[in-house]
Amino acid sequence: MDPIVRSSAAVALGNMGEAATQYIPDILNFLKDEKVDPIVRSRAAEALGMSDKGQLMNRP
């Protein structure tokens, strides 16, 4: 998939805030996968930072 589309999707998830918490495992997978485009990983990190902090603390 196009990195621009993937990074845009990550930004959209971040903009969803608390509603995106169900996607946190997917976001974490992007961050762990070194094969994923660095821009996508960066946007995934931003989305993670914009999601509900309370939910993050309950993740392994």
Backbone as a chain_set.jsonl record, in Angstrom:
{"seq": "MDPIVRSSAAVALGNMGEAATQYIPDILNFLKDEKVDPIVRSRAAEALGMSDKGQLMNRP", "coords": {"N": [[0.85, -1.176, 0.0], [0.44, 2.271, -0.602], [2.72, 4.498, 0.926], [1.938, 7.133, 1.519], [-0.83, 7.014, 1.69], [-1.067, 5.258, 3.838], [0.199, 6.742, 5.876], [-1.518, 8.901, 6.011], [-3.798, 7.612, 6.916], [-2.931, 6.901, 9.47], [-2.678, 9.419, 10.638], [-5.357, 10.174, 10.566], [-6.414, 8.307, 12.37], [-5.183, 9.217, 14.708], [-6.448, 11.664, 14.966], [-8.92, 10.838, 15.712], [-8.849, 10.418, 18.381], [-9.932, 9.233, 21.497], [-11.686, 7.389, 20.361], [-10.117, 5.899, 18.712], [-8.819, 4.005, 20.197], [-9.262, 1.26, 19.989], [-7.686, 0.572, 17.899], [-5.109, 0.652, 18.724], [-3.394, -1.669, 19.074], [-2.827, -2.231, 16.353], [-1.518, 0.097, 15.576], [0.734, -0.062, 17.214], [1.928, -2.291, 16.061], [2.73, -1.242, 13.586], [4.727, 0.47, 14.484], [6.609, -1.309, 15.48], [7.452, -2.735, 13.27], [10.078, -2.706, 11.24], [10.163, -2.709, 8.518], [8.167, -1.155, 7.604], [7.474, 1.931, 6.068], [9.411, 4.755, 7.067], [8.091, 7.244, 7.366], [5.437, 6.499, 7.69], [5.657, 5.098, 10.078], [6.391, 7.19, 11.75], [4.08, 8.804, 11.684], [2.336, 6.988, 12.794], [3.346, 6.867, 15.376], [2.761, 9.452, 16.208], [-0.039, 9.318, 16.11], [-0.49, 7.473, 18.108], [0.359, 8.934, 20.3], [-1.672, 10.81, 20.363], [-3.884, 9.43, 21.082], [-6.128, 8.095, 23.599], [-4.655, 8.422, 26.675], [-5.068, 6.973, 29.053], [-5.961, 4.479, 28.205], [-3.7, 3.508, 26.951], [-1.982, 2.858, 29.019], [-2.91, 0.47, 29.926], [-2.131, -1.431, 28.184], [-0.103, -4.215, 27.063]], "CA": [[0.0, 0.0, 0.0], [1.155, 3.535, -0.725], [3.058, 5.094, 2.224], [1.19, 8.364, 1.75], [-2.159, 6.597, 2.132], [-0.914, 4.693, 5.178], [0.495, 7.8, 6.838], [-2.756, 9.667, 6.156], [-4.678, 6.815, 7.766], [-2.42, 7.019, 10.834], [-3.058, 10.756, 11.1], [-6.801, 10.137, 10.811], [-6.616, 7.596, 13.635], [-4.8, 10.121, 15.789], [-7.478, 12.688, 15.087], [-10.106, 10.226, 16.31], [-8.689, 10.447, 19.837], [-10.333, 8.055, 22.27], [-12.362, 6.441, 19.478], [-9.106, 5.098, 18.026], [-8.127, 3.108, 21.125], [-9.346, -0.128, 19.53], [-6.664, 0.37, 16.878], [-3.781, 0.774, 19.323], [-2.524, -2.802, 18.713], [-2.373, -2.068, 14.966], [-0.543, 1.191, 15.573], [1.957, -0.596, 17.809], [2.554, -3.178, 15.068], [3.439, -0.386, 12.625], [5.934, 0.993, 15.125], [7.565, -2.399, 15.669], [7.861, -3.289, 11.983], [11.095, -1.854, 10.607], [9.952, -2.717, 7.069], [7.181, -0.112, 7.309], [8.074, 3.216, 5.694], [9.66, 5.605, 8.242], [7.071, 8.292, 7.493], [4.253, 5.842, 8.248], [5.962, 4.833, 11.485], [6.353, 8.476, 12.446], [2.676, 9.19, 11.824], [1.747, 6.037, 13.744], [3.771, 7.314, 16.703], [1.963, 10.641, 16.514], [-1.406, 8.87, 16.38], [-0.455, 6.845, 19.42], [0.45, 10.013, 21.265], [-2.915, 11.569, 20.395], [-4.974, 8.576, 21.558], [-6.43, 8.181, 25.03], [-3.514, 7.998, 27.481], [-5.482, 5.98, 30.028], [-6.039, 3.182, 27.541], [-2.339, 3.057, 26.649], [-1.346, 2.317, 30.203], [-3.425, -0.872, 30.142], [-1.636, -2.307, 27.106], [1.173, -4.907, 27.39]], "C": [[0.893, 1.236, 0.0], [1.448, 4.13, 0.655], [2.282, 6.37, 2.534], [-0.215, 8.029, 2.266], [-2.078, 6.07, 3.558], [-0.639, 5.775, 6.219], [-0.739, 8.68, 7.055], [-3.746, 8.928, 7.051], [-4.237, 6.909, 9.226], [-2.787, 8.376, 11.429], [-4.55, 10.785, 11.427], [-7.118, 9.408, 12.11], [-6.273, 8.484, 14.821], [-5.841, 11.192, 16.03], [-8.757, 12.155, 15.72], [-10.032, 10.217, 17.834], [-9.091, 9.141, 20.485], [-11.004, 6.987, 21.404], [-11.372, 5.514, 18.761], [-8.436, 4.069, 18.933], [-8.205, 1.65, 20.698], [-8.277, -0.45, 18.492], [-5.242, 0.462, 17.428], [-2.894, -0.43, 19.005], [-1.985, -2.702, 17.283], [-1.303, -0.987, 14.859], [0.79, 0.7, 16.134], [2.682, -1.526, 16.842], [3.302, -2.378, 14.011], [4.759, 0.103, 13.22], [7.011, -0.072, 15.265], [8.161, -2.899, 14.359], [8.817, -2.336, 11.26], [10.975, -1.83, 9.093], [8.946, -1.651, 6.643], [7.922, 1.201, 7.049], [8.252, 4.099, 6.936], [8.623, 6.713, 8.442], [5.804, 7.709, 8.11], [4.473, 5.571, 9.727], [5.908, 6.114, 12.309], [4.921, 8.923, 12.699], [1.958, 8.256, 12.794], [2.11, 6.431, 15.173], [2.982, 8.546, 17.133], [0.527, 10.251, 16.864], [-1.486, 8.236, 17.763], [-0.413, 7.905, 20.512], [-0.838, 10.801, 21.402], [-4.084, 10.738, 20.916], [-5.11, 8.704, 23.068], [-5.297, 7.594, 25.857], [-3.875, 6.922, 28.491], [-5.532, 4.586, 29.427], [-4.638, 2.636, 27.257], [-1.693, 2.39, 27.835], [-1.806, 0.901, 30.504], [-2.967, -1.857, 29.094], [-0.344, -2.961, 27.535], [2.362, -4.275, 26.696]], "O": [[1.991, 1.215, 0.558], [0.537, 4.258, 1.474], [2.0, 6.653, 3.698], [-0.722, 8.689, 3.174], [-2.921, 6.397, 4.393], [-1.185, 5.729, 7.321], [-0.973, 9.152, 8.167], [-4.448, 9.546, 7.851], [-5.078, 6.989, 10.122], [-3.164, 8.462, 12.598], [-4.959, 11.35, 12.441], [-7.989, 9.836, 12.868], [-6.991, 8.5, 15.821], [-6.087, 11.584, 17.171], [-9.582, 12.927, 16.209], [-11.049, 10.028, 18.503], [-8.646, 8.069, 20.075], [-10.892, 5.797, 21.698], [-11.762, 4.459, 18.26], [-7.565, 3.329, 18.475], [-7.304, 0.873, 21.011], [-7.995, -1.621, 18.234], [-4.278, 0.36, 16.671], [-1.721, -0.233, 18.687], [-0.832, -3.045, 17.025], [-0.313, -1.141, 14.144], [1.85, 1.011, 15.591], [3.913, -1.548, 16.807], [4.384, -2.778, 13.581], [5.781, 0.141, 12.535], [8.2, 0.233, 15.178], [9.269, -3.434, 14.352], [8.408, -1.298, 10.74], [11.622, -1.01, 8.441], [8.878, -1.285, 5.47], [8.885, 1.527, 7.743], [7.347, 4.184, 7.766], [8.316, 7.073, 9.579], [5.169, 8.345, 8.952], [3.575, 5.789, 10.54], [5.429, 6.109, 13.443], [4.587, 9.367, 13.797], [1.071, 8.686, 13.532], [1.278, 6.34, 16.076], [2.584, 8.662, 18.292], [-0.055, 10.792, 17.805], [-2.452, 8.45, 18.496], [-1.084, 7.775, 21.535], [-1.082, 11.404, 22.448], [-5.162, 11.279, 21.165], [-4.294, 9.35, 23.724], [-5.007, 6.402, 25.756], [-3.061, 6.039, 28.761], [-5.174, 3.613, 30.091], [-4.422, 1.426, 27.319], [-0.926, 1.443, 27.668], [-1.149, 0.196, 31.269], [-3.381, -3.016, 29.116], [0.439, -2.367, 28.276], [3.491, -4.734, 26.866]]}, "num_chains": 1, "name": "protein.A"}
